[in-house]
Every structure is written in C-alpha cells, then in structure tokens.
Amino acid sequence: MNTTTAPLDLCATDDVADGEIRRGELPDGHPLAIYNIGGEFFVTDDICSHGEASLSEDGMLDGHEVECSWHFGKFDVRTGEATAMPCEIPLRVWPVRIENGRVCIDPAACDA
Ligand code: FES
C-alpha cells in the first residue's frame, strides 16, 4: 500500500501544449496519457483498451475525445467512456491535481 501523501508529479503543465497528448508513467512503469484540452488537464491509461496502441503516440484529440488511430475507436478522456466502436471497454481515468505548475495525480488513486 502506498502511504505517501505527496502528489505524484507527472510533468510540467508547459510540457503539454493545448490540444496535445504526452506520455507519462507511474513509478512502477504503468503508462499514462496526459491531455491538455484548453488548459484543462486529464490523465488516462495510455494503452487503448481495444488493442495495444499507445494513445499518447497514436491518439488524436477531438474536443474531449481521443481517437485511437489504429482502428478509430474513441474515448471521452473526462470519464474514460468508450464512445466509438470498436472500443467498448472504458479507459481508466486518474484524478488530476495541478500543483505549482505541475501535472500531478493523487497517490491515493494509485492504490485502487
Ligand atoms: S487498438 Fe485502439 S481502436 Fe483498436
């Protein structure tokens, strides 16, 4: 169990331009996708639930949806909901905290 209370720092907000996706990871190497949508940040698992595509490498943002370029499935990055076939399994979303210009997630979420 993770006992730290410090936020888990993923990157600087400046590292992710508006409309772009950057890869991040948990301390155990679990890959994450970090999205900047109009200055609001979201974090989901990086690997598409339909296949093995990396959404940070092969995804494209369209509003609050990320489209996986492998088979054109989509997810809502706010909820993880699969919004276009062939994707059916939701993506895990991670609660974002912005602290001192850094994109962080709550370590308590990592224990779930
Ligand atoms: S791997 Fe993402 S839609 Fe198929």
Boltz pocket constraint, residues with backbone or C-beta under 6 A from the ligand:
constraints:
  - pocket:
      binder: B
      contacts: [[A, 48], [A, 49], [A, 50], [A, 51], [A, 52], [A, 53], [A, 68], [A, 69], [A, 70], [A, 71], [A, 72], [A, 73], [A, 86], [A, 87]]
      max_distance: 6.0
